[in-house]
Amino acid sequence: MAKLARKVALVGAGMSKFGNHFPVKRNPDLWIDAWLNASKSVDNGIEPKDIDACYVGNYSSDLFNHQGHLGPQMANLVGLTPKPAPRFEGACASSGIALRQAIIAIASGIHDVIAVCGVECMTELPTAGVTDVLATASDSLFEFPAGATFPGLYGTLASAHFKQYGTTAEDLMRVGIKNHENGAENPYAQMQQSIKDMMASKKKRYEEQGRDIPDWNDEFDFLKSSSNPIIAYPLRLFDCSLITDGSACLFLASGDKAKRFTDTPIWITGTGQGSAALSLHDRDNLTSFIAAREASRQAYEMSKLKPKDIQIAEVHDCFTIAEIVAMEDLGFYEKGKAVEAIRNGESKRDGSLPINTSGGLKSKGHPVGASGAAMPVEIFKQMRGVAERNRQVKFDVERALTHNLGGSGGTCVVTIYEK
């Protein structure tokens, strides 16, 4: 895997507040929020005249919002027309692909500065409608007609991991507990409450209503109760990411242009993308994603780094089992060994390899087309030492990674960042 022909830097990154915004805000409003937030992060400022193109990642505004042709709409809102404004789709990896294509375009010399937009407004539809739209990212011939929605597909993956490696429901719960603790410290997250806080809140509400107060001793008791129902065995409600509206914005610049915007750019040194059969029945292995392994192989080779060199990562935890599989697919741990690291606290903020300090998709929220661009926002903050509240890690982050998965692993984009 060759190195990038030109150096590429992340010079600014920001996002809207993630959450349930419809009907007050839709895609245009969310994108403007993200643009303004990202613009403030650029040390020396950035204007539309500085930018050559707008690369838009969006999964399905066509089905969620009855709005296609989103690229020029987003570009026009921030004064970028008539410059190029392509839209990229790869299910939940849509803006991860937009980021990768922007990296390639700058490295090739076609453009010098690109704005990457990730955006999705999902709550315009009821939950059943959202489920139906998301199912179009699975196999519409064999999976969807059989009722295999994404909770069911990831439940299948979790069951396979349980059987092969002895992973338990409590291991999934540890992922959720950790990510909610991180999300509670993220002012842009949809769910800014820890599991412990939610448990205490529910106890208090029961007391005020004169109901019997549950005898939950800890988060595990709460997560094993009827307050956390089974969605698709073995996955429960708190194993699943959220239906979310949100947007993220990234500003990328070539090496020679980056100094115009900042004296401390974050360099993108590796990028990779992989693919896999869309349907699970066509795969040889249900405990690993071949697309993630291929994308990470490319990114590691391009950057000349190895998994042990990565200090912090944002990975695609659309379901808690996905974080465990990602930790193994990325080479951080051997197959079946990630749960030991989780039990030992290695993936916590104060652990040896913090994972999803933003709260991840589980707590921050998962506006599917925006998630791939939101991950680098957290990396940008952590590498600059400016993460809000108490989630900033306690060491200087010099090397980081993002892992953005599409659907049930049909697409994956991995990106590596260095100071």
MARLODREN-905445 format. One record per residue (C-alpha): residue number from 1; residue in three letters; y, x negated, z negated. Coordinates in Angstrom, 1 decimal. Last residue first. Layout:
N
[drendren NUM Ala [Y X Z]],
...
% end
This chain:
419
[drendren 419 Lys [14.6 -0.4 -15.2]],
[drendren 418 Glu [11.4 0.9 -13.7]],
[drendren 417 Tyr [10.1 4.3 -12.4]],
[drendren 416 Ile [6.7 5.3 -11.0]],
[drendren 415 Thr [6.1 8.5 -9.1]],
[drendren 414 Val [2.8 10.5 -8.7]],
[drendren 413 Val [2.5 13.5 -6.4]],
[drendren 412 Cys [-0.6 15.7 -6.4]],
[drendren 411 Thr [-1.8 18.4 -4.1]],
[drendren 410 Gly [-5.0 20.6 -4.0]],
[drendren 409 Gly [-5.3 20.2 -7.8]],
[drendren 408 Ser [-5.6 23.8 -8.9]],
[drendren 407 Gly [-2.2 24.7 -7.5]],
[drendren 406 Gly [0.0 21.6 -7.1]],
[drendren 405 Leu [0.1 18.7 -9.5]],
[drendren 404 Asn [3.1 16.6 -10.5]],
[drendren 403 His [2.6 13.3 -12.3]],
[drendren 402 Thr [5.6 11.4 -13.5]],
[drendren 401 Leu [5.6 7.8 -14.6]],
[drendren 400 Ala [7.5 5.3 -16.8]],
[drendren 399 Arg [8.3 1.6 -17.1]],
[drendren 398 Glu [11.2 0.1 -19.1]],
[drendren 397 Val [11.4 2.5 -22.0]],
[drendren 396 Asp [13.1 0.7 -25.0]],
[drendren 395 Phe [11.4 1.9 -28.1]],
[drendren 394 Lys [11.8 4.7 -30.7]],
[drendren 393 Val [11.2 7.7 -28.4]],
[drendren 392 Gln [14.1 10.2 -28.0]],
[drendren 391 Arg [12.8 13.6 -29.1]],
[drendren 390 Asn [15.2 14.1 -32.1]],
[drendren 389 Arg [18.1 15.9 -30.6]],
[drendren 388 Glu [18.9 15.1 -27.0]],
[drendren 387 Ala [17.3 12.3 -24.9]],
[drendren 386 Val [20.0 9.7 -24.2]],
[drendren 385 Gly [18.1 6.4 -24.4]],
[drendren 384 Arg [18.6 5.6 -20.7]],
[drendren 383 Met [14.9 5.4 -20.0]],
[drendren 382 Gln [14.3 8.6 -22.0]],
[drendren 381 Lys [17.0 10.5 -20.2]],
[drendren 380 Phe [15.9 9.5 -16.7]],
[drendren 379 Ile [12.3 10.2 -17.6]],
[drendren 378 Glu [13.3 13.7 -18.8]],
[drendren 377 Val [15.1 14.4 -15.6]],
[drendren 376 Pro [12.2 12.9 -13.7]],
[drendren 375 Met [10.0 15.8 -14.9]],
[drendren 374 Ala [12.5 18.4 -13.8]],
[drendren 373 Ala [12.1 17.6 -10.1]],
[drendren 372 Gly [8.3 18.3 -10.1]],
[drendren 371 Ser [8.8 21.4 -12.3]],
[drendren 370 Ala [11.3 23.1 -10.0]],
[drendren 369 Gly [9.0 24.9 -7.5]],
[drendren 368 Val [6.8 26.3 -10.3]],
[drendren 367 Pro [9.4 27.4 -12.7]],
[drendren 366 His [7.2 26.1 -15.5]],
[drendren 365 Gly [8.7 26.1 -19.0]],
[drendren 364 Lys [9.8 23.5 -21.5]],
[drendren 363 Ser [7.0 24.5 -23.9]],
[drendren 362 Lys [3.8 24.3 -21.8]],
[drendren 361 Leu [5.4 22.8 -18.7]],
[drendren 360 Gly [6.0 19.7 -20.8]],
[drendren 359 Gly [7.8 19.7 -24.1]],
[drendren 358 Ser [10.3 17.1 -22.8]],
[drendren 357 Thr [8.4 14.3 -24.6]],
[drendren 356 Asn [5.5 15.1 -22.2]],
[drendren 355 Ile [3.2 12.2 -23.0]],
[drendren 354 Pro [4.1 9.4 -25.4]],
[drendren 353 Leu [1.8 6.4 -25.1]],
[drendren 352 Ser [1.5 4.3 -28.3]],
[drendren 351 Gly [2.4 7.3 -30.5]],
[drendren 350 Asp [5.8 8.2 -32.1]],
[drendren 349 Arg [6.5 10.9 -29.5]],
[drendren 348 Lys [2.9 12.0 -29.6]],
[drendren 347 Ser [0.3 10.9 -27.0]],
[drendren 346 Glu [-1.4 8.4 -29.3]],
[drendren 345 Gly [-1.8 10.9 -32.1]],
[drendren 344 Asn [-5.4 9.9 -33.0]],
[drendren 343 Arg [-6.8 13.2 -32.0]],
[drendren 342 Ile [-5.0 12.9 -28.7]],
[drendren 341 Ala [-6.4 9.4 -28.1]],
[drendren 340 Glu [-9.9 10.7 -28.8]],
[drendren 339 Val [-9.3 13.6 -26.4]],
[drendren 338 Ala [-8.4 11.1 -23.7]],
[drendren 337 Lys [-11.8 9.4 -23.9]],
[drendren 336 Gly [-13.9 11.7 -21.7]],
[drendren 335 Lys [-13.2 9.8 -18.6]],
[drendren 334 Glu [-11.6 6.4 -19.5]],
[drendren 333 Tyr [-8.0 6.5 -20.6]],
[drendren 332 Phe [-4.6 5.8 -19.1]],
[drendren 331 Gly [-6.2 5.7 -15.7]],
[drendren 330 Leu [-4.0 8.4 -14.2]],
[drendren 329 Asp [-7.1 10.6 -13.8]],
[drendren 328 Glu [-7.8 10.3 -17.5]],
[drendren 327 Met [-4.4 11.3 -18.9]],
[drendren 326 Ala [-4.2 13.9 -16.1]],
[drendren 325 Val [-7.5 15.5 -17.2]],
[drendren 324 Ile [-6.1 15.9 -20.8]],
[drendren 323 Glu [-2.8 17.3 -19.5]],
[drendren 322 Ala [-4.6 19.7 -17.3]],
[drendren 321 Ile [-6.7 21.1 -20.2]],
[drendren 320 Thr [-3.5 22.3 -21.8]],
[drendren 319 Phe [-2.7 24.5 -18.8]],
[drendren 318 Cys [0.2 23.9 -16.4]],
[drendren 317 Asp [0.3 20.5 -18.1]],
[drendren 316 His [1.6 18.4 -15.2]],
[drendren 315 Val [2.4 15.0 -16.6]],
[drendren 314 Glu [5.6 13.4 -17.9]],
[drendren 313 Ala [4.8 9.8 -18.8]],
[drendren 312 Ile [5.8 7.0 -21.2]],
[drendren 311 Gln [5.0 3.3 -21.5]],
[drendren 310 Ile [3.2 2.6 -18.2]],
[drendren 309 Asp [2.0 -1.0 -18.0]],
[drendren 308 Lys [-1.6 -0.1 -19.1]],
[drendren 307 Pro [-1.9 2.1 -16.0]],
[drendren 306 Lys [-1.3 -0.9 -13.7]],
[drendren 305 Leu [1.8 -2.0 -11.9]],
[drendren 304 Lys [2.2 -3.6 -8.5]],
[drendren 303 Ser [4.7 -0.8 -7.7]],
[drendren 302 Met [3.1 0.1 -4.4]],
[drendren 301 Glu [-0.4 -0.4 -5.7]],
[drendren 300 Tyr [0.2 1.8 -8.7]],
[drendren 299 Ala [1.8 4.5 -6.6]],
[drendren 298 Gln [-1.0 4.6 -4.1]],
[drendren 297 Arg [-3.7 4.7 -6.7]],
[drendren 296 Ser [-1.8 7.3 -8.6]],
[drendren 295 Ala [-1.7 9.6 -5.6]],
[drendren 294 Glu [-5.4 9.0 -4.9]],
[drendren 293 Arg [-6.5 9.8 -8.5]],
[drendren 292 Ala [-4.3 12.8 -8.6]],
[drendren 291 Ala [-5.6 14.2 -5.4]],
[drendren 290 Ile [-9.2 13.6 -6.5]],
[drendren 289 Phe [-8.6 15.8 -9.6]],
[drendren 288 Ser [-11.1 15.3 -12.4]],
[drendren 287 Thr [-13.5 17.4 -14.5]],
[drendren 286 Leu [-14.7 19.8 -11.8]],
[drendren 285 Asn [-16.3 17.1 -9.6]],
[drendren 284 Asp [-18.0 17.5 -6.2]],
[drendren 283 Arg [-15.4 19.9 -4.9]],
[drendren 282 Asp [-15.8 22.7 -2.2]],
[drendren 281 His [-16.5 25.4 -4.8]],
[drendren 280 Leu [-13.1 24.6 -6.5]],
[drendren 279 Ser [-11.2 25.9 -3.5]],
[drendren 278 Leu [-8.2 24.0 -2.0]],
[drendren 277 Ala [-10.1 20.9 -1.0]],
[drendren 276 Ala [-8.1 17.9 -2.1]],
[drendren 275 Ser [-4.8 16.1 -1.4]],
[drendren 274 Gly [-3.0 13.0 -2.5]],
[drendren 273 Gln [0.6 11.7 -2.8]],
[drendren 272 Gly [1.9 8.4 -3.9]],
[drendren 271 Thr [5.2 6.8 -5.0]],
[drendren 270 Gly [6.0 3.5 -6.6]],
[drendren 269 Thr [9.1 1.4 -7.4]],
[drendren 268 Ile [11.7 4.0 -8.2]],
[drendren 267 Trp [14.5 2.1 -9.9]],
[drendren 266 Ile [16.5 3.7 -12.7]],
[drendren 265 Pro [20.1 2.6 -12.1]],
[drendren 264 Thr [22.2 1.0 -14.8]],
[drendren 263 Asp [25.6 -0.2 -13.3]],
[drendren 262 Thr [26.1 3.3 -11.9]],
[drendren 261 Phe [27.4 5.3 -8.9]],
[drendren 260 Arg [28.7 2.6 -6.5]],
[drendren 259 Lys [26.0 0.3 -7.7]],
[drendren 258 Ala [23.4 2.6 -6.2]],
[drendren 257 Lys [24.7 2.1 -2.6]],
[drendren 256 Asp [23.0 -1.3 -2.0]],
[drendren 255 Gly [19.8 -0.2 -3.6]],
[drendren 254 Ser [19.6 3.1 -1.7]],
[drendren 253 Ala [20.5 6.2 -3.6]],
[drendren 252 Leu [18.8 9.2 -5.2]],
[drendren 251 Phe [20.5 12.0 -7.1]],
[drendren 250 Leu [18.2 14.5 -8.8]],
[drendren 249 Cys [18.7 18.2 -9.5]],
[drendren 248 Ala [16.6 20.6 -11.5]],
[drendren 247 Ser [16.3 24.4 -11.4]],
[drendren 246 Gly [15.0 27.2 -13.6]],
[drendren 245 Asp [13.3 30.5 -14.0]],
[drendren 244 Thr [10.0 30.7 -16.0]],
[drendren 243 Ile [6.6 32.3 -16.4]],
[drendren 242 Leu [5.2 30.0 -19.1]],
[drendren 241 Ser [2.4 27.5 -19.3]],
[drendren 240 Cys [-1.0 28.5 -20.6]],
[drendren 239 Asp [-3.0 27.1 -23.5]],
[drendren 238 Phe [-1.0 29.2 -25.9]],
[drendren 237 Leu [-2.5 32.4 -24.5]],
[drendren 236 Arg [-6.0 31.2 -24.8]],
[drendren 235 Leu [-8.2 29.2 -22.5]],
[drendren 234 Pro [-11.9 29.0 -23.1]],
[drendren 233 Tyr [-12.4 31.5 -21.6]],
[drendren 232 Ala [-9.7 33.1 -19.5]],
[drendren 231 Ile [-6.9 34.7 -21.4]],
[drendren 230 Ile [-8.3 34.6 -25.0]],
[drendren 229 Pro [-5.9 35.9 -27.5]],
[drendren 228 Asn [-3.5 33.8 -29.6]],
[drendren 227 Ser [-2.1 36.2 -32.2]],
[drendren 226 Ser [-5.7 37.4 -32.5]],
[drendren 225 Ser [-6.4 34.3 -34.5]],
[drendren 224 Lys [-7.7 30.8 -33.5]],
[drendren 223 Leu [-4.2 29.5 -32.8]],
[drendren 222 Phe [-2.9 30.7 -36.2]],
[drendren 221 Asp [-5.8 29.0 -38.0]],
[drendren 220 Phe [-5.2 25.8 -36.0]],
[drendren 219 Glu [-1.5 25.9 -36.8]],
[drendren 218 Asp [-2.1 25.7 -40.5]],
[drendren 217 Asn [-3.2 27.7 -43.6]],
[drendren 216 Trp [-3.2 31.1 -41.9]],
[drendren 215 Asp [-3.9 33.8 -44.5]],
[drendren 214 Pro [-2.3 36.6 -42.5]],
[drendren 213 Ile [0.3 38.7 -44.4]],
[drendren 212 Asp [-0.9 42.3 -44.8]],
[drendren 211 Arg [1.9 44.5 -43.5]],
[drendren 210 Gly [5.0 45.7 -45.3]],
[drendren 209 Gln [7.1 45.3 -42.2]],
[drendren 208 Glu [9.2 42.6 -43.8]],
[drendren 207 Glu [6.1 40.7 -44.8]],
[drendren 206 Tyr [4.7 40.9 -41.2]],
[drendren 205 Arg [7.9 39.6 -39.9]],
[drendren 204 Lys [7.8 36.7 -42.3]],
[drendren 203 Lys [4.3 35.8 -41.3]],
[drendren 202 Lys [5.3 35.9 -37.7]],
[drendren 201 Ser [8.2 33.6 -38.2]],
[drendren 200 Ala [6.0 31.1 -40.1]],
[drendren 199 Met [3.5 31.0 -37.3]],
[drendren 198 Met [6.2 30.6 -34.7]],
[drendren 197 Asp [7.7 27.7 -36.7]],
[drendren 196 Lys [4.3 26.0 -37.0]],
[drendren 195 Ile [3.7 26.4 -33.3]],
[drendren 194 Ser [7.0 24.6 -32.7]],
[drendren 193 Gln [9.9 26.5 -31.4]],
[drendren 192 Gln [12.4 25.8 -28.5]],
[drendren 191 Met [10.4 27.8 -26.0]],
[drendren 190 Gln [12.3 27.8 -22.6]],
[drendren 189 Ala [13.4 24.2 -22.9]],
[drendren 188 Tyr [16.9 23.0 -22.0]],
[drendren 187 Pro [17.9 22.2 -25.6]],
[drendren 186 Asn [14.8 20.0 -26.0]],
[drendren 185 Glu [13.8 19.3 -29.6]],
[drendren 184 Ala [11.6 22.4 -30.0]],
[drendren 183 Gly [10.0 21.3 -26.7]],
[drendren 182 Asn [8.6 18.2 -28.4]],
[drendren 181 Glu [6.9 20.1 -31.2]],
[drendren 180 His [5.7 22.7 -28.6]],
[drendren 179 Asn [4.1 19.8 -26.7]],
[drendren 178 Lys [2.3 18.5 -29.7]],
[drendren 177 Ile [0.9 21.9 -30.8]],
[drendren 176 Gly [-0.2 22.7 -27.2]],
[drendren 175 Val [-2.0 19.4 -26.8]],
[drendren 174 Arg [-3.6 19.7 -30.2]],
[drendren 173 Met [-4.8 23.2 -29.3]],
[drendren 172 Leu [-6.6 21.9 -26.3]],
[drendren 171 Asp [-8.5 19.4 -28.6]],
[drendren 170 Glu [-9.2 22.3 -31.0]],
[drendren 169 Ala [-10.9 24.2 -28.1]],
[drendren 168 Thr [-13.3 21.3 -27.8]],
[drendren 167 Thr [-14.1 18.4 -25.5]],
[drendren 166 Gly [-17.7 17.4 -25.6]],
[drendren 165 Tyr [-17.5 15.3 -22.5]],
[drendren 164 Gln [-19.6 17.0 -19.8]],
[drendren 163 Lys [-19.8 20.5 -21.3]],
[drendren 162 Phe [-16.3 20.8 -22.5]],
[drendren 161 His [-14.9 19.2 -19.3]],
[drendren 160 Ala [-16.8 21.8 -17.3]],
[drendren 159 Ser [-15.6 24.6 -19.5]],
[drendren 158 Ala [-12.0 23.3 -19.1]],
[drendren 157 Leu [-12.3 23.2 -15.3]],
[drendren 156 Thr [-13.6 26.8 -15.3]],
[drendren 155 Gly [-10.7 27.9 -17.5]],
[drendren 154 Tyr [-8.4 26.2 -15.1]],
[drendren 153 Leu [-9.7 28.4 -12.3]],
[drendren 152 Gly [-9.6 31.5 -14.5]],
[drendren 151 Pro [-6.1 30.9 -15.7]],
[drendren 150 Phe [-5.2 30.2 -12.0]],
[drendren 149 Thr [-6.5 33.5 -10.7]],
[drendren 148 Ala [-10.2 33.8 -9.7]],
[drendren 147 Gly [-10.4 37.6 -9.1]],
[drendren 146 Ala [-13.1 37.3 -6.5]],
[drendren 145 Pro [-10.6 38.1 -3.7]],
[drendren 144 Phe [-8.5 35.2 -5.0]],
[drendren 143 Glu [-11.2 32.6 -4.9]],
[drendren 142 Phe [-13.1 32.9 -1.6]],
[drendren 141 Leu [-10.8 33.7 1.3]],
[drendren 140 Ser [-7.3 33.4 -0.4]],
[drendren 139 Asp [-8.1 29.9 -1.7]],
[drendren 138 Ser [-5.5 29.2 -4.4]],
[drendren 137 Ala [-1.7 28.8 -3.8]],
[drendren 136 Thr [-1.5 32.5 -2.9]],
[drendren 135 Ala [-2.7 33.2 -6.4]],
[drendren 134 Leu [0.8 32.3 -7.7]],
[drendren 133 Val [2.2 35.3 -5.9]],
[drendren 132 Asp [-0.3 37.8 -7.4]],
[drendren 131 Thr [0.1 36.4 -10.9]],
[drendren 130 Val [3.9 36.7 -10.5]],
[drendren 129 Gly [3.4 40.4 -9.4]],
[drendren 128 Ala [1.2 41.1 -12.4]],
[drendren 127 Thr [3.7 39.5 -14.7]],
[drendren 126 Pro [6.6 41.6 -13.4]],
[drendren 125 Leu [8.7 40.2 -10.6]],
[drendren 124 Glu [12.3 38.9 -10.8]],
[drendren 123 Thr [10.9 36.6 -13.5]],
[drendren 122 Met [9.9 33.9 -11.1]],
[drendren 121 Cys [13.2 32.2 -10.1]],
[drendren 120 Glu [12.3 28.8 -8.7]],
[drendren 119 Val [14.3 25.6 -7.9]],
[drendren 118 Gly [13.9 21.9 -7.3]],
[drendren 117 Cys [16.8 20.3 -5.5]],
[drendren 116 Val [16.9 16.6 -4.5]],
[drendren 115 Ala [20.3 15.2 -3.5]],
[drendren 114 Ile [20.0 12.3 -1.1]],
[drendren 113 Val [22.0 9.1 -0.7]],
[drendren 112 Asp [21.5 6.3 1.9]],
[drendren 111 His [19.7 8.2 4.7]],
[drendren 110 Ile [17.6 7.2 7.7]],
[drendren 109 Gly [17.1 3.7 6.2]],
[drendren 108 Ser [13.4 4.0 5.8]],
[drendren 107 Ala [13.6 3.5 2.0]],
[drendren 106 Ile [16.1 6.4 1.9]],
[drendren 105 Ala [13.8 8.7 3.8]],
[drendren 104 Ile [10.7 7.7 1.9]],
[drendren 103 Ile [12.4 8.3 -1.5]],
[drendren 102 Ala [13.7 11.7 -0.2]],
[drendren 101 Gln [10.1 12.6 1.0]],
[drendren 100 Arg [8.8 11.7 -2.5]],
[drendren 99 Leu [11.4 13.8 -4.3]],
[drendren 98 Ala [10.8 16.8 -2.0]],
[drendren 97 Ile [7.0 16.4 -2.6]],
[drendren 96 Gly [7.6 16.5 -6.4]],
[drendren 95 Ser [9.8 19.5 -5.7]],
[drendren 94 Ser [6.9 21.4 -4.2]],
[drendren 93 Ala [4.2 20.2 -6.6]],
[drendren 92 Cys [3.7 23.6 -8.2]],
[drendren 91 Ala [2.7 25.0 -4.7]],
[drendren 90 Gly [3.3 22.4 -2.1]],
[drendren 89 Glu [6.4 23.6 -0.3]],
[drendren 88 Phe [9.3 21.5 1.0]],
[drendren 87 Arg [12.6 22.8 2.2]],
[drendren 86 Pro [14.8 20.8 4.6]],
[drendren 85 Ala [18.6 20.6 4.2]],
[drendren 84 Pro [20.2 18.2 6.7]],
[drendren 83 Lys [24.0 18.0 6.5]],
[drendren 82 Pro [26.1 20.9 7.8]],
[drendren 81 Thr [26.4 21.8 5.0]],
[drendren 80 Leu [26.6 19.9 1.7]],
[drendren 79 Gly [29.3 21.8 -0.2]],
[drendren 78 Val [27.3 22.7 -3.3]],
[drendren 77 Leu [26.4 26.3 -2.4]],
[drendren 76 Asn [25.9 25.3 1.3]],
[drendren 75 Ala [23.0 23.0 0.5]],
[drendren 74 Met [21.2 25.7 -1.6]],
[drendren 73 Gln [21.5 28.2 1.3]],
[drendren 72 Pro [20.6 25.6 3.9]],
[drendren 71 Gly [17.3 24.9 2.2]],
[drendren 70 Leu [16.3 28.4 1.1]],
[drendren 69 His [15.2 29.7 4.5]],
[drendren 68 Gly [13.2 32.5 2.9]],
[drendren 67 Gln [14.5 35.1 0.4]],
[drendren 66 His [12.4 38.1 -0.7]],
[drendren 65 Asn [12.8 36.9 -4.3]],
[drendren 64 Phe [9.3 36.0 -5.6]],
[drendren 63 Leu [7.6 36.3 -2.3]],
[drendren 62 Asp [10.0 34.4 0.0]],
[drendren 61 Ser [11.3 32.4 -2.9]],
[drendren 60 Ser [7.8 30.9 -2.9]],
[drendren 59 Tyr [7.2 27.2 -3.8]],
[drendren 58 Asn [10.6 25.6 -3.7]],
[drendren 57 Gly [11.5 21.9 -3.3]],
[drendren 56 Val [14.8 21.3 -1.5]],
[drendren 55 Tyr [15.9 18.0 0.0]],
[drendren 54 Cys [19.7 17.9 0.4]],
[drendren 53 Ala [21.1 15.3 2.8]],
[drendren 52 Asp [23.7 12.5 3.3]],
[drendren 51 Ile [25.5 12.6 -0.1]],
[drendren 50 Asp [28.8 10.9 -0.8]],
[drendren 49 Lys [30.9 13.7 0.6]],
[drendren 48 Pro [29.3 16.1 -1.8]],
[drendren 47 Glu [30.8 14.1 -4.7]],
[drendren 46 Ile [29.4 11.7 -7.3]],
[drendren 45 Gly [30.8 10.3 -10.5]],
[drendren 44 Asn [30.9 6.8 -11.9]],
[drendren 43 Asp [28.3 7.2 -14.6]],
[drendren 42 Val [26.3 10.0 -12.9]],
[drendren 41 Ser [25.0 12.2 -15.7]],
[drendren 40 Lys [27.8 14.8 -15.3]],
[drendren 39 Ser [26.7 15.4 -11.7]],
[drendren 38 Ala [23.2 16.2 -12.9]],
[drendren 37 Asn [24.5 19.1 -15.1]],
[drendren 36 Leu [26.7 20.4 -12.4]],
[drendren 35 Trp [23.9 20.4 -9.9]],
[drendren 34 Ala [21.5 22.0 -12.3]],
[drendren 33 Asp [23.8 24.9 -13.1]],
[drendren 32 Ile [24.5 25.3 -9.4]],
[drendren 31 Trp [20.8 25.5 -8.7]],
[drendren 30 Leu [20.3 28.1 -11.4]],
[drendren 29 Asp [23.1 30.3 -10.0]],
[drendren 28 Pro [21.7 30.1 -6.4]],
[drendren 27 Asn [18.1 30.8 -7.5]],
[drendren 26 Arg [18.9 33.8 -9.6]],
[drendren 25 Lys [20.9 34.4 -12.7]],
[drendren 24 Val [21.9 37.5 -14.7]],
[drendren 23 Pro [18.9 39.5 -13.3]],
[drendren 22 Phe [16.8 37.5 -14.1]],
[drendren 21 His [17.3 34.5 -16.5]],
[drendren 20 Asn [14.0 34.2 -18.4]],
[drendren 19 Gly [13.9 30.5 -19.3]],
[drendren 18 Phe [14.8 27.0 -18.3]],
[drendren 17 Lys [18.3 25.8 -19.0]],
[drendren 16 Ser [19.5 24.2 -15.8]],
[drendren 15 Met [18.7 20.6 -15.0]],
[drendren 14 Gly [20.0 17.1 -14.6]],
[drendren 13 Ala [19.5 13.7 -13.0]],
[drendren 12 Gly [21.7 10.9 -11.8]],
[drendren 11 Val [21.3 7.4 -10.3]],
[drendren 10 Leu [17.6 7.4 -9.4]],
[drendren 9 Ala [17.3 4.3 -7.3]],
[drendren 8 Val [15.6 3.3 -4.1]],
[drendren 7 Lys [15.1 -0.3 -2.9]],
[drendren 6 Arg [14.5 -0.6 0.8]],
[drendren 5 Ala [11.3 -1.1 2.8]],
[drendren 4 Leu [9.3 0.4 -0.1]],
[drendren 3 Lys [6.3 -1.8 -0.9]],
[drendren 2 Ala [3.2 -1.6 1.2]],
[drendren 1 Met [0.0 0.0 0.0]],
% end
